[in-house]
Structures are given as C-alpha cells and as structure tokens.
Amino acid sequence: MNKFMTITATLLASLTLGATLPTVNASAKTYKTTPKSLRGYYIGKGDLVQFSAHQVILGAPQAGQLPQKIKSIHRTGKTYRIHAISEMDKEAITIKFQKRSHHHLHFYNHKKVFLFSSNVTKVSHHTYRSYNGNPFHGLPKGVK
C-alpha cells in the first residue's frame, strides 16, 4: 500500500509540474553558418544581396555594398533572423526575412538594412554581375 501511495504521489507531482512548465518551440533552430540552400546571389528592384557561409553582403547596383559578418542565424519555420556585425563600423544588425519559395526571399526590415525592395530572387553569378554593372537594362526575365 505504501508503494502505491508513493507512485501515485510521484505521478501526480509530475503531471502538475508538466502542466505548469512553459512550452518551447521545438522547430526553432540556430546555425553558425548560412544554410547551403540560402547561399548564393539575389537581386530585386535596385537591390543586391549575396549570402556566403560566414557573410551577407547588402547593396545596390553601381553603389556601395555593405559586408556583414554573420554571428548567428535563427530559423523558425520559414522565417530567418540573421544577427550580424557590420565590417565597416562594427555596428550590430539584425536581418529578418522569410523564405517564400526555393528562389524568393521577403525581407521584413528592408529599410533598416539599406534595401529598396522587400522581395529578392535568386539568380546566377553571371546575372548578378551583369545587373550590378548595368541596372538600367532592367530586371532579368522572371525576376519580380
């Protein structure tokens, strides 16, 4: 009988404690480097974005580009937050964006990270370089 009371009390305590503990989002992940599916070159209306393993470069065609050193990347579902430090003035910056599809990203705080548009599309290195050198020809076919 004494064993039964101990087991019952232990079970009751564990159920009570389990109900009061806060839940943690199990799908949130943290990375030290950029996931391989995000690495590459992106362009938008007047914007250039380049992701490498440890760096993100933001800028505009025929203008300055700001390299940012990545400290950590947090992913929850399709939303990413990149915590980075500017290599020019050592200022901390948070870049928040959503991966809309395999080749499209939507930036939430695009004005704070010096982007004109909130939507960018993944392109090849050749397309990225030609748009950077000659943006007045317009966006390539298939880029919004």
Backbone as CSV, one residue per row, in Angstrom:
resi,resn,N_x,N_y,N_z,CA_x,CA_y,CA_z,C_x,C_y,C_z
1,MET,0.819,-1.192,0.000,0.000,0.000,0.000,0.863,1.256,0.000
2,ASN,1.978,1.196,0.728,2.869,2.341,0.817,3.508,2.632,-0.544
3,LYS,3.858,1.553,-1.306,4.409,1.730,-2.643,3.393,2.384,-3.562
4,PHE,2.152,1.981,-3.461,1.084,2.534,-4.287,0.920,4.032,-4.034
5,MET,0.976,4.481,-2.801,0.839,5.902,-2.452,2.034,6.700,-2.980
6,THR,3.231,6.132,-2.910,4.429,6.817,-3.408,4.352,6.992,-4.917
7,ILE,3.954,5.945,-5.627,3.829,6.017,-7.084,2.741,7.013,-7.458
8,THR,1.626,7.012,-6.771,0.538,7.944,-7.054,0.975,9.380,-6.811
9,ALA,1.670,9.634,-5.720,2.132,10.988,-5.415,3.151,11.462,-6.444
10,THR,4.048,10.579,-6.855,5.056,10.930,-7.861,4.398,11.233,-9.197
11,LEU,3.450,10.428,-9.595,2.734,10.631,-10.847,1.945,11.928,-10.826
12,LEU,1.276,12.206,-9.735,0.508,13.436,-9.600,1.419,14.663,-9.637
13,ALA,2.571,14.597,-8.993,3.518,15.722,-8.989,4.085,15.966,-10.384
14,SER,4.409,14.902,-11.087,4.969,15.077,-12.423,3.934,15.643,-13.395
15,LEU,2.694,15.239,-13.274,1.641,15.795,-14.124,1.408,17.263,-13.820
16,THR,1.437,17.630,-12.559,1.238,19.020,-12.166,2.386,19.891,-12.664
17,LEU,3.619,19.445,-12.478,4.769,20.210,-12.939,4.816,20.290,-14.457
18,GLY,4.459,19.234,-15.124,4.457,19.230,-16.584,3.442,20.193,-17.152
19,ALA,2.334,20.392,-16.484,1.301,21.300,-16.972,1.680,22.751,-16.744
20,THR,2.532,23.041,-15.755,2.858,24.426,-15.456,4.126,24.916,-16.141
21,LEU,4.954,24.027,-16.692,6.170,24.460,-17.360,5.823,25.108,-18.701
22,PRO,6.536,26.176,-19.068,6.256,26.810,-20.357,6.687,25.908,-21.511
23,THR,5.971,26.006,-22.600,6.311,25.192,-23.765,7.412,25.886,-24.567
24,VAL,8.240,25.110,-25.214,9.348,25.615,-26.016,9.084,25.215,-27.456
25,ASN,9.319,26.154,-28.382,9.135,25.867,-29.788,10.226,24.902,-30.240
26,ALA,9.843,23.682,-30.547,10.816,22.645,-30.895,11.332,22.804,-32.319
27,SER,10.658,23.593,-33.157,11.085,23.720,-34.538,12.108,24.836,-34.739
28,ALA,12.418,25.622,-33.726,13.407,26.690,-33.851,14.811,26.092,-33.867
29,LYS,15.629,26.570,-34.813,16.990,26.074,-34.946,17.949,27.253,-35.013
30,THR,19.173,27.023,-34.577,20.208,28.044,-34.622,21.393,27.509,-35.408
31,TYR,21.919,28.355,-36.294,23.059,27.992,-37.128,24.199,28.968,-36.874
32,LYS,25.419,28.514,-37.077,26.597,29.392,-37.032,26.977,29.855,-38.430
33,THR,26.609,29.086,-39.451,26.879,29.465,-40.837,25.571,29.467,-41.612
34,THR,25.590,30.082,-42.770,24.415,30.158,-43.621,24.085,28.770,-44.168
35,PRO,22.810,28.342,-44.082,22.445,27.054,-44.694,22.731,27.061,-46.199
36,LYS,23.116,25.928,-46.730,23.515,25.861,-48.136,22.384,26.231,-49.087
37,SER,21.141,26.012,-48.694,20.022,26.351,-49.569,19.852,27.869,-49.721
38,LEU,20.388,28.653,-48.790,20.280,30.117,-48.876,21.473,30.767,-49.570
39,ARG,22.600,30.089,-49.612,23.803,30.699,-50.171,23.619,30.998,-51.641
40,GLY,24.133,32.145,-52.069,24.057,32.496,-53.473,23.817,33.974,-53.669
41,TYR,23.382,34.325,-54.868,23.206,35.706,-55.289,21.723,35.994,-55.493
42,TYR,21.264,37.147,-54.987,19.871,37.558,-55.095,19.809,38.979,-55.615
43,ILE,18.823,39.266,-56.468,18.591,40.628,-56.923,17.115,40.962,-56.784
44,GLY,16.836,42.253,-56.620,15.480,42.769,-56.567,15.462,44.099,-57.287
45,LYS,14.425,44.872,-57.130,14.328,46.187,-57.771,15.312,47.139,-57.103
46,GLY,16.496,47.248,-57.671,17.512,48.137,-57.130,18.276,47.560,-55.963
47,ASP,18.260,46.250,-55.780,18.927,45.626,-54.640,19.816,44.470,-55.074
48,LEU,20.883,44.299,-54.312,21.772,43.153,-54.476,21.997,42.541,-53.097
49,VAL,21.861,41.227,-52.994,22.100,40.515,-51.743,22.920,39.278,-52.086
50,GLN,23.968,39.051,-51.310,24.802,37.871,-51.526,25.015,37.182,-50.186
51,PHE,24.706,35.896,-50.127,24.925,35.094,-48.929,26.086,34.138,-49.175
52,SER,27.079,34.176,-48.300,28.130,33.154,-48.291,28.054,32.454,-46.939
53,ALA,28.986,31.581,-46.653,28.904,30.796,-45.424,28.954,31.665,-44.167
54,HIS,29.817,32.685,-44.143,30.005,33.493,-42.938,29.721,34.972,-43.151
55,GLN,29.138,35.334,-44.293,28.971,36.745,-44.601,27.723,36.965,-45.442
56,VAL,27.067,38.099,-45.211,25.981,38.544,-46.076,26.356,39.943,-46.560
57,ILE,26.213,40.172,-47.869,26.564,41.460,-48.460,25.295,42.077,-49.001
58,LEU,24.979,43.291,-48.541,23.787,44.024,-48.956,24.226,45.260,-49.728
59,GLY,23.484,45.619,-50.764,23.860,46.814,-51.508,22.925,47.104,-52.659
60,ALA,23.349,48.055,-53.472,22.596,48.476,-54.645,23.524,48.426,-55.854
61,PRO,22.962,48.281,-57.069,23.811,48.251,-58.258,24.541,49.579,-58.437
62,GLN,25.790,49.518,-58.831,26.652,50.671,-59.067,26.758,51.582,-57.851
63,ALA,26.603,51.020,-56.679,26.736,51.789,-55.442,27.509,50.928,-54.452
64,GLY,27.636,51.427,-53.255,28.377,50.686,-52.253,27.656,49.439,-51.798
65,GLN,28.426,48.457,-51.394,27.879,47.233,-50.844,28.438,47.053,-49.443
66,LEU,27.570,46.684,-48.509,27.941,46.581,-47.105,28.109,45.126,-46.689
67,PRO,29.333,44.680,-46.468,29.518,43.310,-45.973,29.198,43.228,-44.480
68,GLN,28.487,42.183,-44.096,28.121,41.946,-42.702,28.627,40.564,-42.318
69,LYS,29.344,40.474,-41.191,29.840,39.183,-40.712,28.751,38.525,-39.873
70,ILE,28.386,37.305,-40.215,27.301,36.598,-39.547,27.785,36.040,-38.211
71,LYS,27.032,36.341,-37.147,27.317,35.794,-35.822,26.457,34.555,-35.558
72,SER,25.153,34.652,-35.867,24.263,33.502,-35.696,23.032,33.685,-36.572
73,ILE,22.411,32.570,-36.878,21.183,32.563,-37.681,20.155,31.738,-36.921
74,HIS,18.982,32.327,-36.689,17.892,31.628,-36.018,16.790,31.393,-37.040
75,ARG,16.310,30.155,-37.104,15.247,29.821,-38.045,14.061,29.259,-37.291
76,THR,12.894,29.816,-37.570,11.635,29.300,-37.055,10.703,29.127,-38.242
77,GLY,10.460,27.909,-38.635,9.639,27.665,-39.814,10.365,28.178,-41.051
78,LYS,9.731,29.135,-41.760,10.349,29.732,-42.945,10.945,31.104,-42.662
79,THR,10.900,31.545,-41.411,11.408,32.860,-41.036,12.820,32.736,-40.473
80,TYR,13.700,33.567,-40.978,15.098,33.584,-40.556,15.424,34.934,-39.925
81,ARG,16.260,34.919,-38.882,16.829,36.127,-38.287,18.337,35.950,-38.283
82,ILE,19.014,36.867,-38.960,20.466,36.830,-39.004,20.994,37.934,-38.110
83,HIS,21.792,37.561,-37.131,22.468,38.531,-36.280,23.875,38.683,-36.837
84,ALA,24.193,39.905,-37.269,25.470,40.150,-37.924,26.095,41.437,-37.401
85,ILE,27.362,41.617,-37.732,28.100,42.824,-37.366,28.669,43.421,-38.642
86,SER,28.442,44.716,-38.822,28.957,45.418,-39.985,30.480,45.449,-39.921
87,GLU,31.126,45.133,-41.028,32.579,45.111,-41.042,33.165,46.511,-41.153
88,MET,32.347,47.505,-41.537,32.859,48.872,-41.652,32.883,49.585,-40.300
89,ASP,31.725,49.652,-39.649,31.639,50.431,-38.415,31.373,49.583,-37.174
90,LYS,31.464,48.257,-37.311,31.306,47.319,-36.187,29.962,47.468,-35.472
91,GLU,28.931,47.841,-36.197,27.591,48.004,-35.638,26.810,46.700,-35.782
92,ALA,26.115,46.305,-34.718,25.305,45.079,-34.756,24.026,45.335,-35.536
93,ILE,23.607,44.347,-36.309,22.410,44.479,-37.130,21.672,43.144,-37.128
94,THR,20.342,43.206,-37.180,19.513,42.014,-37.295,18.755,42.080,-38.609
95,ILE,18.905,41.053,-39.414,18.233,40.971,-40.710,17.171,39.897,-40.590
96,LYS,15.914,40.276,-40.831,14.808,39.325,-40.713,14.170,39.145,-42.087
97,PHE,14.054,37.889,-42.512,13.420,37.625,-43.797,12.718,36.284,-43.766
98,GLN,11.865,36.087,-44.763,11.116,34.846,-44.899,11.447,34.225,-46.247
99,LYS,11.646,32.933,-46.246,11.885,32.217,-47.493,10.526,31.864,-48.079
100,ARG,10.119,32.590,-49.118,8.795,32.399,-49.713,8.723,31.144,-50.571
101,SER,9.772,30.894,-51.330,9.853,29.677,-52.131,11.329,29.348,-52.307
102,HIS,11.628,28.420,-53.192,13.014,27.970,-53.344,13.950,29.097,-53.761
103,HIS,13.457,30.061,-54.557,14.313,31.122,-55.077,13.903,32.527,-54.631
104,HIS,12.898,32.678,-53.797,12.398,34.012,-53.440,12.485,34.252,-51.935
105,LEU,12.987,35.439,-51.563,13.063,35.865,-50.169,12.291,37.159,-49.990
106,HIS,11.684,37.316,-48.831,10.966,38.546,-48.488,11.581,39.107,-47.211
107,PHE,12.167,40.321,-47.290,12.785,40.959,-46.135,11.746,41.789,-45.394
108,TYR,11.693,41.649,-44.061,10.744,42.398,-43.255,11.251,43.798,-42.940
109,ASN,12.495,43.927,-42.559,13.037,45.222,-42.167,13.982,45.740,-43.240
110,HIS,13.502,45.758,-44.489,14.389,46.087,-45.598,14.880,47.530,-45.560
111,LYS,14.139,48.452,-44.962,14.597,49.844,-44.869,15.760,49.971,-43.893
112,LYS,15.757,49.174,-42.831,16.824,49.250,-41.833,18.124,48.646,-42.336
113,VAL,18.047,47.707,-43.258,19.259,47.071,-43.765,19.621,47.603,-45.147
114,PHE,19.133,48.777,-45.476,19.518,49.523,-46.681,19.140,48.822,-47.973
115,LEU,17.940,48.218,-48.009,17.422,47.640,-49.241,16.229,48.473,-49.695
116,PHE,16.085,48.679,-51.007,14.968,49.454,-51.536,13.690,48.631,-51.626
117,SER,13.837,47.373,-51.921,12.695,46.487,-52.115,12.701,45.415,-51.035
118,SER,11.543,44.841,-50.789,11.487,43.785,-49.781,11.597,42.397,-50.393
119,ASN,11.464,42.290,-51.714,11.496,40.981,-52.370,12.727,40.851,-53.250
120,VAL,13.425,39.731,-53.121,14.578,39.438,-53.968,14.455,38.015,-54.496
121,THR,15.107,37.776,-55.639,15.049,36.478,-56.312,16.464,35.961,-56.527
122,LYS,16.660,34.679,-56.334,17.967,34.052,-56.505,18.299,33.945,-57.987
123,VAL,19.531,34.352,-58.344,19.970,34.324,-59.735,21.377,33.741,-59.799
124,SER,21.870,33.563,-61.015,23.224,33.046,-61.204,24.245,34.160,-60.971
125,HIS,25.509,33.766,-60.843,26.585,34.732,-60.638,26.688,35.672,-61.841
126,HIS,26.534,35.146,-63.043,26.609,35.959,-64.261,25.507,37.018,-64.287
127,THR,24.281,36.629,-63.974,23.168,37.577,-63.953,23.370,38.633,-62.875
128,TYR,23.872,38.219,-61.724,24.149,39.136,-60.617,25.166,40.195,-61.041
129,ARG,26.270,39.758,-61.666,27.322,40.690,-62.087,26.843,41.619,-63.198
130,SER,26.084,41.121,-64.151,25.623,41.986,-65.238,24.585,42.992,-64.727
131,TYR,23.743,42.606,-63.772,22.796,43.559,-63.194,23.520,44.587,-62.334
132,ASN,24.577,44.184,-61.657,25.357,45.104,-60.842,26.051,46.144,-61.733
133,GLY,26.526,45.734,-62.890,27.229,46.658,-63.778,26.314,47.510,-64.624
134,ASN,25.117,47.017,-64.951,24.211,47.734,-65.838,22.766,47.608,-65.363
135,PRO,22.362,48.279,-64.289,20.999,48.116,-63.777,19.936,48.802,-64.635
136,PHE,20.350,49.671,-65.547,19.371,50.422,-66.340,18.740,49.584,-67.437
137,HIS,19.265,48.382,-67.655,18.649,47.475,-68.616,17.413,46.817,-68.036
138,GLY,17.170,47.007,-66.773,16.008,46.426,-66.115,16.313,45.063,-65.520
139,LEU,15.340,44.572,-64.782,15.494,43.256,-64.157,15.446,42.159,-65.201
140,PRO,16.197,41.107,-65.031,16.133,39.985,-65.963,14.752,39.342,-65.980
141,LYS,14.496,38.577,-67.001,13.214,37.887,-67.155,13.011,36.927,-65.997
142,GLY,11.823,36.936,-65.410,11.499,36.030,-64.308,11.772,36.593,-62.929
143,VAL,12.384,37.783,-62.858,12.681,38.402,-61.567,11.646,39.461,-61.295
144,LYS,11.043,39.414,-60.091,9.983,40.369,-59.741,10.573,41.594,-59.103
